[in-house]
Amino acid sequence: MEVAFLVSSQTLRFGSKKSIKSIVGGQERMDVLSRCFLNLQRWKDKINANLSLIIFLSHPDEQLAITIPHTSSQNKMEDEADSTRFLLNILSEGQESAIKIEKNSFEALLKSMTDNYRFYYLTPDGLDIDEIENKVNERGMCFILGSQYDIMPNQEKTLIDFNIIPISLGKQNYLASHVITIVCYKLCSFNSSSKDE
Ligand SMILES: C[S@@+](CC[C@H](N)C(=O)[O-])C[C@H]1O[C@@H](n2cnc3c(N)ncnc32)[C@H](O)[C@@H]1O
């Protein structure tokens, strides 16, 4: 099964000059994406799915989707510095053939994924995540979430057109990287409870 996390950032820019030091200082809040990537990497060998991170740059001058599949970054990510270095290379040079970088509107991106994924929008106001347990394994799953901010209102409107299922981890407001960890944990527990039956 394919499992993708689509994180939308209004502040991250492609090709702007950045360094580890400036990122630690909060430039474009790339640190949020570094933590998302690091946390997802940690589930690579624990979850029975092909994981990928899709970073959507929603700044009006960007409208760019960067898809990083599980097959990239074979090297072990030990810490946030490793994941920051890895993302920094992609954002400055775009290298590595497994990584897809496409200029695309948010809507066009979702359209291109509809055949392979069912979409879930992470929001504290959605359905309890446990309610999707029986839908796991049907087809690929794409979880959409904001980064340091929620996704933009026009993106939320687009989601309605795609019949997205809003799901919640409770009323507490979590960091994006924590949301990824909790969803992966839930997917693992759904998987093991279906094996027990
Ligand atoms: C750090 S939060 C975004 C900013 C935050 N909502 C605020 O008030 O400033 C990152 C994203 O994680 C997701 N999220 C956070 N808490 C959640 C929860 N309890 N249930 C589902 N998704 C959640 C949402 O998609 C949110 O946009």
The ligand as an SDF file (V2000), in Angstrom:
LIG
                    3D

 27 29  0  0  0  0  0  0  0  0999 V2000
    0.9140   23.0400   13.8480 C   0  0  0  0  0  0  0  0  0  0  0  0
   -0.6460   22.6440   13.1670 S   0  0  0  0  0  0  0  0  0  0  0  0
   -1.0900   24.1250   12.2940 C   0  0  0  0  0  0  0  0  0  0  0  0
   -1.3000   25.3880   13.0510 C   0  0  0  0  0  0  0  0  0  0  0  0
   -2.3230   25.4030   14.1070 C   0  0  0  0  0  0  0  0  0  0  0  0
   -3.6000   24.8250   13.7260 N   0  0  0  0  0  0  0  0  0  0  0  0
   -2.5000   26.7950   14.7170 C   0  0  0  0  0  0  0  0  0  0  0  0
   -3.4690   26.9780   15.4120 O   0  0  0  0  0  0  0  0  0  0  0  0
   -1.6500   27.6750   14.5240 O   0  0  0  0  0  0  0  0  0  0  0  0
   -0.1990   21.5890   11.8300 C   0  0  0  0  0  0  0  0  0  0  0  0
   -1.2740   20.7810   11.1640 C   0  0  0  0  0  0  0  0  0  0  0  0
   -1.4290   19.5390   11.8550 O   0  0  0  0  0  0  0  0  0  0  0  0
   -2.7590   19.0750   11.7200 C   0  0  0  0  0  0  0  0  0  0  0  0
   -3.2810   18.8710   13.0960 N   0  0  0  0  0  0  0  0  0  0  0  0
   -2.8450   19.4370   14.2360 C   0  0  0  0  0  0  0  0  0  0  0  0
   -3.5440   18.9930   15.3020 N   0  0  0  0  0  0  0  0  0  0  0  0
   -4.4370   18.0880   14.8120 C   0  0  0  0  0  0  0  0  0  0  0  0
   -5.4540   17.2630   15.4030 C   0  0  0  0  0  0  0  0  0  0  0  0
   -5.7310   17.2900   16.6980 N   0  0  0  0  0  0  0  0  0  0  0  0
   -6.1590   16.4400   14.5860 N   0  0  0  0  0  0  0  0  0  0  0  0
   -5.9110   16.3880   13.2570 C   0  0  0  0  0  0  0  0  0  0  0  0
   -4.9780   17.1570   12.6490 N   0  0  0  0  0  0  0  0  0  0  0  0
   -4.2520   18.0010   13.4080 C   0  0  0  0  0  0  0  0  0  0  0  0
   -3.5330   20.1260   10.9430 C   0  0  0  0  0  0  0  0  0  0  0  0
   -3.5900   19.7350    9.5790 O   0  0  0  0  0  0  0  0  0  0  0  0
   -2.6640   21.3710   11.1140 C   0  0  0  0  0  0  0  0  0  0  0  0
   -2.7980   22.2740   10.0330 O   0  0  0  0  0  0  0  0  0  0  0  0
  1  2  1  0
  2  3  1  0
  2 10  1  0
  3  4  1  0
  4  5  1  0
  5  6  1  0
  5  7  1  0
  7  8  2  0
  7  9  1  0
 10 11  1  0
 11 12  1  0
 11 26  1  0
 12 13  1  0
 13 14  1  0
 13 24  1  0
 14 15  1  0
 14 23  1  0
 15 16  2  0
 16 17  1  0
 17 18  1  0
 17 23  2  0
 18 19  1  0
 18 20  2  0
 20 21  1  0
 21 22  2  0
 22 23  1  0
 24 25  1  0
 24 26  1  0
 26 27  1  0
M  CHG  2   2   1   9  -1
M  END
$$$$
